[in-house]
Amino acid sequence: MQTDKIILGIDPGTTIMGYGLIHIKENQMELIQMGVLHLSKLSSHELKLKRIFERTLQLVDEYKPDELAVEAPFFGKNVQSMLKLGRAQGVAMSAALYRDVPIFEYAPKKIKMAITGKGTASKEQVAAMLKSLLNINEMPKHLDATDGLAAAVCHYFQRNPSGTGKKYTGWGSFLKDNPDKLK
Protein backbone atom coordinates (compact mmCIF):
# COMPACT_ATOMS: atom_id res chain seq x y z
CA MET A 1 0.00 0.00 0.00
CA GLN A 2 1.18 3.49 -0.86
CA THR A 3 2.40 5.21 2.30
CA ASP A 4 1.62 8.77 1.21
CA LYS A 5 -1.90 9.26 -0.10
CA ILE A 6 -4.96 11.42 0.07
CA ILE A 7 -8.40 9.88 0.48
CA LEU A 8 -11.61 11.75 -0.30
CA GLY A 9 -14.72 10.48 1.47
CA ILE A 10 -18.23 11.42 0.38
CA ASP A 11 -21.59 10.98 2.04
CA PRO A 12 -23.94 11.59 -0.89
CA GLY A 13 -27.20 13.41 -0.39
CA THR A 14 -29.66 15.51 -2.32
CA THR A 15 -30.18 18.04 0.48
CA ILE A 16 -26.68 18.04 1.98
CA MET A 17 -23.62 16.22 0.66
CA GLY A 18 -20.88 15.66 3.22
CA TYR A 19 -17.21 15.28 2.37
CA GLY A 20 -13.92 14.81 4.14
CA LEU A 21 -10.30 14.50 3.08
CA ILE A 22 -7.52 12.80 4.97
CA HIS A 23 -3.80 12.60 4.29
CA ILE A 24 -2.05 9.33 5.07
CA LYS A 25 1.68 9.63 5.56
CA GLU A 26 3.70 6.75 6.95
CA ASN A 27 0.49 5.19 8.31
CA GLN A 28 -0.52 8.35 10.19
CA MET A 29 -3.88 9.97 9.46
CA GLU A 30 -4.25 13.72 9.28
CA LEU A 31 -7.37 15.75 8.56
CA ILE A 32 -7.07 17.96 5.50
CA GLN A 33 -10.59 19.30 5.17
CA MET A 34 -14.22 18.45 5.77
CA GLY A 35 -17.39 20.22 4.85
CA VAL A 36 -20.81 20.08 3.29
CA LEU A 37 -22.46 21.10 0.08
CA HIS A 38 -25.92 22.61 0.65
CA LEU A 39 -28.35 21.68 -2.10
CA SER A 40 -31.79 22.44 -0.62
CA LYS A 41 -32.14 25.84 -2.32
CA LEU A 42 -31.67 24.44 -5.82
CA SER A 43 -34.97 24.20 -7.66
CA SER A 44 -34.66 20.82 -9.37
CA HIS A 45 -33.11 17.41 -8.87
CA GLU A 46 -31.12 17.86 -12.07
CA LEU A 47 -29.52 21.09 -10.79
CA LYS A 48 -28.62 19.31 -7.55
CA LEU A 49 -26.93 16.51 -9.48
CA LYS A 50 -25.03 19.01 -11.60
CA ARG A 51 -23.82 20.83 -8.46
CA ILE A 52 -22.73 17.54 -6.81
CA PHE A 53 -20.71 16.70 -9.93
CA GLU A 54 -19.13 20.18 -10.03
CA ARG A 55 -18.21 20.25 -6.34
CA THR A 56 -16.79 16.72 -6.38
CA LEU A 57 -14.72 17.63 -9.44
CA GLN A 58 -13.49 20.80 -7.65
CA LEU A 59 -12.42 18.72 -4.63
CA VAL A 60 -10.63 16.23 -6.88
CA ASP A 61 -8.88 18.97 -8.84
CA GLU A 62 -7.87 20.92 -5.72
CA TYR A 63 -6.71 18.10 -3.44
CA LYS A 64 -5.72 15.42 -5.98
CA PRO A 65 -7.00 12.45 -3.95
CA ASP A 66 -5.56 9.04 -4.73
CA GLU A 67 -8.84 7.31 -3.91
CA LEU A 68 -12.52 8.06 -3.30
CA ALA A 69 -14.51 6.31 -0.57
CA VAL A 70 -18.24 6.77 -0.90
CA GLU A 71 -21.08 5.73 1.34
CA ALA A 72 -23.47 3.37 -0.44
CA PRO A 73 -27.17 4.17 -0.31
CA PHE A 74 -28.95 2.24 2.43
CA PHE A 75 -32.09 0.30 1.68
CA GLY A 76 -35.21 2.17 2.69
CA LYS A 77 -38.91 1.89 2.12
CA ASN A 78 -39.21 5.02 -0.03
CA VAL A 79 -38.19 4.00 -3.54
CA GLN A 80 -38.11 7.60 -4.83
CA SER A 81 -35.69 8.65 -2.08
CA MET A 82 -33.47 5.65 -2.83
CA LEU A 83 -33.44 6.53 -6.52
CA LYS A 84 -32.48 10.15 -5.85
CA LEU A 85 -29.76 9.11 -3.40
CA GLY A 86 -28.39 6.59 -5.90
CA ARG A 87 -28.23 9.28 -8.55
CA ALA A 88 -26.37 11.61 -6.16
CA GLN A 89 -23.88 8.86 -5.42
CA GLY A 90 -23.52 8.12 -9.13
CA VAL A 91 -22.66 11.68 -10.14
CA ALA A 92 -20.11 11.99 -7.32
CA MET A 93 -18.55 8.74 -8.51
CA SER A 94 -18.65 9.96 -12.12
CA ALA A 95 -16.74 13.12 -11.20
CA ALA A 96 -13.99 11.03 -9.58
CA LEU A 97 -13.92 8.62 -12.51
CA TYR A 98 -13.65 11.59 -14.88
CA ARG A 99 -10.26 12.28 -13.24
CA ASP A 100 -9.31 8.57 -13.03
CA VAL A 101 -9.65 8.38 -9.23
CA PRO A 102 -10.39 4.80 -8.06
CA ILE A 103 -13.66 4.39 -6.17
CA PHE A 104 -14.44 2.27 -3.14
CA GLU A 105 -17.96 1.90 -1.79
CA TYR A 106 -18.92 1.11 1.81
CA ALA A 107 -22.26 0.36 3.43
CA PRO A 108 -23.29 2.74 6.23
CA LYS A 109 -23.08 -0.04 8.83
CA LYS A 110 -19.57 -0.96 7.65
CA ILE A 111 -18.44 2.66 8.05
CA LYS A 112 -19.96 2.96 11.53
CA MET A 113 -18.40 -0.37 12.55
CA ALA A 114 -14.96 0.71 11.29
CA ILE A 115 -15.09 4.02 13.17
CA THR A 116 -16.88 3.13 16.42
CA GLY A 117 -16.86 -0.66 16.60
CA LYS A 118 -20.66 -0.62 16.46
CA GLY A 119 -22.64 -0.83 13.21
CA THR A 120 -25.65 0.90 14.75
CA ALA A 121 -23.72 3.91 16.09
CA SER A 122 -25.34 7.33 15.84
CA LYS A 123 -23.95 10.21 13.79
CA GLU A 124 -22.91 11.83 17.07
CA GLN A 125 -20.96 8.74 18.16
CA VAL A 126 -19.18 8.59 14.80
CA ALA A 127 -18.34 12.30 15.02
CA ALA A 128 -17.02 11.92 18.58
CA MET A 129 -14.72 9.05 17.58
CA LEU A 130 -13.43 11.00 14.57
CA LYS A 131 -12.80 13.99 16.80
CA SER A 132 -10.59 11.79 18.96
CA LEU A 133 -8.87 9.93 16.10
CA LEU A 134 -8.01 13.06 14.12
CA ASN A 135 -7.61 15.59 16.95
CA ILE A 136 -10.39 17.78 15.59
CA ASN A 137 -10.79 20.96 17.65
CA GLU A 138 -14.12 22.20 16.37
CA MET A 139 -16.85 19.94 15.05
CA PRO A 140 -18.90 21.05 12.04
CA LYS A 141 -22.46 22.30 12.34
CA HIS A 142 -23.72 19.52 10.04
CA LEU A 143 -22.71 15.96 10.86
CA ASP A 144 -22.95 15.10 7.17
CA ALA A 145 -19.37 16.45 7.03
CA THR A 146 -18.19 13.89 9.58
CA ASP A 147 -20.14 11.20 7.70
CA GLY A 148 -18.10 11.99 4.58
CA LEU A 149 -14.94 12.02 6.65
CA ALA A 150 -15.95 8.68 8.18
CA ALA A 151 -16.09 7.10 4.71
CA ALA A 152 -12.48 8.17 4.09
CA VAL A 153 -11.28 6.91 7.48
CA CYS A 154 -13.17 3.63 7.04
CA HIS A 155 -11.44 3.17 3.70
CA TYR A 156 -8.05 3.76 5.27
CA PHE A 157 -8.80 1.22 8.03
CA GLN A 158 -10.03 -1.34 5.49
CA ARG A 159 -7.06 -0.94 3.15
CA ASN A 160 -4.26 -0.55 5.71
CA PRO A 161 -2.35 -3.84 5.83
CA SER A 162 0.49 -2.46 7.93
CA GLY A 163 -1.09 -3.05 11.33
CA THR A 164 0.04 -5.71 13.74
CA GLY A 165 -2.31 -8.23 12.19
CA LYS A 166 -3.95 -8.64 15.57
CA LYS A 167 -7.74 -8.90 15.59
CA TYR A 168 -9.73 -7.01 18.20
CA THR A 169 -13.19 -7.82 19.51
CA GLY A 170 -14.08 -4.15 19.91
CA TRP A 171 -12.78 -0.71 20.79
CA GLY A 172 -12.23 -1.71 24.42
CA SER A 173 -9.70 -4.40 23.53
CA PHE A 174 -8.08 -2.17 20.91
CA LEU A 175 -7.66 0.72 23.38
CA LYS A 176 -6.26 -1.65 26.00
CA ASP A 177 -3.38 -2.43 23.61
CA ASN A 178 -3.22 1.13 22.22
CA PRO A 179 -3.85 3.60 25.08
CA ASP A 180 -2.08 6.37 23.14
CA LYS A 181 -4.99 6.41 20.66
CA LEU A 182 -7.38 7.79 23.27
CA LYS A 183 -7.03 11.46 24.13
N, C-alpha and C positions, 0 to 999 in steps of 0.2 A: 504494500500500500504506500502510496505517495505520502511523504511526511510533511509536506508543506502544501496545503490546499485550502480553498475557500468553498464552503457549502452554503447554498441558498436554500432556505426552507420556506415553503408557501402553504398557507392554510386558505384554500380557495373559498370564496364567498361572493354572493351577488349583492350584498349590502355592504359588507366590509371584508376586504381581503387582507389577511395578516401575512407578514413576511419577516424573516430574520436571517442574518448572515453571520457565520462564524468562520474564524480562521484557525486552522489546525497547523501547528508548527511543532515538530518533534513530539507529537502525541499530547500536546497541550491545547486546550480549547480557549479561544478568546472571542468575546463578542465584538463584532464589527458594527452592526447596525440592526435595529428592528423597528418596525413601524406598521402602519395600516394604510390601506387605500380605501377612502370613503366613496361609495358608489350610489348611495341612496338618493342623491339629488338628480341623478341622470334619469332622463325620461323614458328610456326604453331598454329592454334587455340587450339589444344589439349594441347600443352605446356603452353599456356596462362591459360587455365582452371586449369591445374595442379598447376600452380604457385599461382593462386587465392585461391585455396583450401588450399595450404600449408601456405600461408601468413595469411589467416583468422584463420586457426588452431593455428598458432603461436600467434596471437593476443589474441585468446581465452585462450590459455594455459598460456600466460604471465600475462594477466590482469584479468582473471577470471570474465568476464562480467556476470551479472545476466540475461541480455536480449540483443537481437540483433534487431536493427531497420534497415531495408533495404529499399532503394528506389526501387519502382516497375518500370519496364520498361514502358516508355511512348509509346503510339501508334504512329507509323510513317508510312511513305509510303514504305520504303525499308524493305521488309520482311526478307531479309538475315540479315540485321543489327539487326532487332528485335529478330531474332532467336539467334544470337550470344550474344546479351545483356541478353536475358532470360537464356541462358546457364551459363553466368558469374554469374548472380544472383543466379541461382540454385546451383552452386558449393560453393558459399559463404554460402548459407543457409545450405547446406549439412555439411560443416565443423562445423558450430555452432550446428547443430543437432547431429553430431557425439559426441559432448561433452555435450549433453542434455541442450543446451541453447535455451530457448524459442525465437521464431521469430515473429516479427511484421513487416508488410509491409505497406508502405505509398506511395501514388501517388506523383509525383513531385509537382503538384499544392498544394496538402495538406501540404507538407513540407514547401513550400514557404509561404503559408498562415499562418502557425503556427509561422514561424520565423519573417516575415515582415508584416503580415496582408494583403498581396496582393499575390494572386495566380499566377500572371504573373511577379513577381519580377525577376530581373536579378541575375546572380551568384554574381555580385559585391554587389548588395543590400543585399543579404542573408549574404555574408561575412561581410559586414559592421555592420549588426545587431548582428551577432554572436560576432564580436569584442567587441561591447558594452556590450552585455549580459554576456560574459565570461571574460571580461577584458584581452583580448588577446593583447599583446604588438606588436608582429610581425606577419604579415599575411603570409601564405605560398605562394610560387611561383605559385603553381597550385591550382586553386579554387575547384578542385575535392576534395581536403582535407576538405574544409569547407562544401562542399556538403555532404560528409559522416558525418561530425560533425552535420550538420543540421538535418539529419535523426535521430540522437540520441536525440538532443534537442527537435525535434518535438514529438518524442515518450514520452519524459518526460512530455511535456506540455499536451499531449493527455491523459496520464495515471495518472496525478497528481490530485487527488480529494481533496487535502487539501487547495485549494484556498478559496477565500471568497464566491464563488458560484456566484459572480456577472458576468454578461455577458457584454462584451464591443463591441462596434460597429467598433472599429479599434484601431490602436496603439495610435492615438491622445487621445482618451477617456481613454485608459489604462494608458498612461503616466500622464494624468491630475490627476488621483487618486494615481499614483505611481511615483512621480517625482524622487525618489531615484534610480530608475532603469535606468535612463538616465545619462550617464557620459560624 
